Amino acid sequence: MVPLVRAAQPADLPAIARLAGELVRLHHGFDADRFMSVRNVEAGYARWFAKELDNDQAVLLAAEGDGGEIVGYAYGRLEPRDWNALLDAHGGVHDVFVAPEARQKGVARRLLEALVAALVEKGAPRVLLHTATANRAAQRLFRALGFRETMIEMTYTPPRR
Ligand SMILES: CC(C)(COP(=O)(O)OP(=O)(O)OC[C@H]1O[C@@H](n2cnc3c(N)ncnc32)[C@H](O)[C@@H]1OP(=O)(O)O)[C@@H](O)C(=O)NCCC(=O)NCCS
């Protein structure tokens, strides 16, 4: 399978939202105190991505399998300067997810290469992403694509009263 990576269309949104729901649950499973979980998150994602399809600062890509089914997606957008993070304008890679049956075939690599290229084409002078500490596979993927580690996030949970 050589997946077709292309701009997402409105008809793709139910399938992309299902994958986004999996991404949310994966992270909640890594650390439920840090990564929130929302009921029926798929509906929220479908609404949000429908808006982002009309946003020229955003990029939503779909990977299509041989039968036309959506096997993965990637989402990012241009983000403004953030003084608190000492972070100037940049492209943010926010989501990448490949369906389990389509993994280890280069789908994420193709999605991310296309997403980064699109963000750079839109003017991003740098591209950043955040990845869960526990997510070693994703870190390996991002390193293989030239991303380097630049920040460590730490979370404190107060004792329950
Ligand atoms: C991480 C994920 C996106 C990788 O998708 P994929 O299509 O299987 O990745 P690719 O086949 O394009 O792999 C590209 C590179 O990533 C790394 N990689 C991918 N999966 C890996 C795994 N399970 N273990 C270790 N490294 C892995 C490898 O460096 C690989 O290159 P190689 O095959 O030359 O060794 C996929 O496993 C996934 O959707 N996981 C759940 C969601 C997720 O973690 N998203 C990232 C959130 S920050």
The ligand as a Tripos MOL2 file, in Angstrom:
@<TRIPOS>MOLECULE
LIG
   48    50     1     0     0
SMALL
NO_CHARGES

@<TRIPOS>ATOM
      1 C1          3.3860    7.0520   15.7920 C.3       1 LIG1
      2 C2          2.6090    6.7370   14.4990 C.3       1 LIG1
      3 C3          1.9780    8.0330   13.9740 C.3       1 LIG1
      4 C4          3.5780    6.1550   13.4600 C.3       1 LIG1
      5 O1          2.8410    5.9140   12.2540 O.3       1 LIG1
      6 P1          3.4150    4.9240   11.1240 P.3       1 LIG1
      7 O2          2.6590    5.2010    9.8730 O.co2     1 LIG1
      8 O3          3.3950    3.5430   11.6400 O.co2     1 LIG1
      9 O4          4.9320    5.4320   11.0100 O.3       1 LIG1
     10 P2          5.9040    5.1970    9.7510 P.3       1 LIG1
     11 O5          5.6610    3.8340    9.1770 O.co2     1 LIG1
     12 O6          5.7840    6.3650    8.8300 O.co2     1 LIG1
     13 O7          7.3200    5.1700   10.4650 O.3       1 LIG1
     14 C5          8.2830    6.1920   10.2570 C.3       1 LIG1
     15 C6          9.3450    6.0970   11.3340 C.3       1 LIG1
     16 O8          8.7590    6.3190   12.6240 O.3       1 LIG1
     17 C7          9.3880    5.4670   13.6010 C.3       1 LIG1
     18 N1          8.3660    4.5360   14.1380 N.ar      1 LIG1
     19 C8          7.0950    4.3940   13.6950 C.ar      1 LIG1
     20 N2          6.4400    3.4790   14.4480 N.ar      1 LIG1
     21 C9          7.3100    3.0490   15.3860 C.ar      1 LIG1
     22 C10         7.2280    2.1140   16.4450 C.ar      1 LIG1
     23 N3          6.1000    1.4400   16.7400 N.pl3     1 LIG1
     24 N4          8.3350    1.9170   17.2110 N.ar      1 LIG1
     25 C11         9.4570    2.6000   16.9670 C.ar      1 LIG1
     26 N5          9.6100    3.5090   15.9690 N.ar      1 LIG1
     27 C12         8.5460    3.7170   15.1860 C.ar      1 LIG1
     28 C13        10.4970    4.7520   12.8900 C.3       1 LIG1
     29 O9         11.6410    5.5770   13.0150 O.3       1 LIG1
     30 C14        10.0100    4.7340   11.4540 C.3       1 LIG1
     31 O10        11.0480    4.6920   10.5400 O.3       1 LIG1
     32 P3         11.6190    3.2610   10.0590 P.3       1 LIG1
     33 O11        10.4310    2.4570    9.6420 O.co2     1 LIG1
     34 O12        12.5140    3.6480    8.9330 O.co2     1 LIG1
     35 O13        12.3130    2.7060   11.2560 O.co2     1 LIG1
     36 C15         1.5020    5.6670   14.7450 C.3       1 LIG1
     37 O14         2.0630    4.5770   15.4580 O.3       1 LIG1
     38 C16         0.3230    6.1940   15.5130 C.2       1 LIG1
     39 O15        -0.6370    6.7080   14.9090 O.2       1 LIG1
     40 N6          0.3860    6.0730   16.8500 N.am      1 LIG1
     41 C17        -0.7040    6.5770   17.6700 C.3       1 LIG1
     42 C18        -0.8210    8.0920   17.5870 C.3       1 LIG1
     43 C19         0.4260    8.8080   17.9840 C.2       1 LIG1
     44 O16         1.2060    8.3710   18.8090 O.2       1 LIG1
     45 N7          0.5830   10.0060   17.3820 N.am      1 LIG1
     46 C20         1.6540   10.8960   17.7020 C.3       1 LIG1
     47 C21         1.1960   11.7630   18.8040 C.3       1 LIG1
     48 S1          2.4040   12.9640   19.2810 S.3       1 LIG1
@<TRIPOS>BOND
     1     1     2 1
     2     2     3 1
     3     2     4 1
     4     2    36 1
     5     4     5 1
     6     5     6 1
     7     6     7 2
     8     6     8 1
     9     6     9 1
    10     9    10 1
    11    10    11 2
    12    10    12 1
    13    10    13 1
    14    13    14 1
    15    14    15 1
    16    15    16 1
    17    15    30 1
    18    16    17 1
    19    17    18 1
    20    17    28 1
    21    18    19 ar
    22    18    27 ar
    23    19    20 ar
    24    20    21 ar
    25    21    22 ar
    26    21    27 ar
    27    22    23 1
    28    22    24 ar
    29    24    25 ar
    30    25    26 ar
    31    26    27 ar
    32    28    29 1
    33    28    30 1
    34    30    31 1
    35    31    32 1
    36    32    33 2
    37    32    34 1
    38    32    35 1
    39    36    37 1
    40    36    38 1
    41    38    39 2
    42    38    40 1
    43    40    41 1
    44    41    42 1
    45    42    43 1
    46    43    44 2
    47    43    45 1
    48    45    46 1
    49    46    47 1
    50    47    48 1
@<TRIPOS>SUBSTRUCTURE
     1 LIG1         1 GROUP 0 **** ****
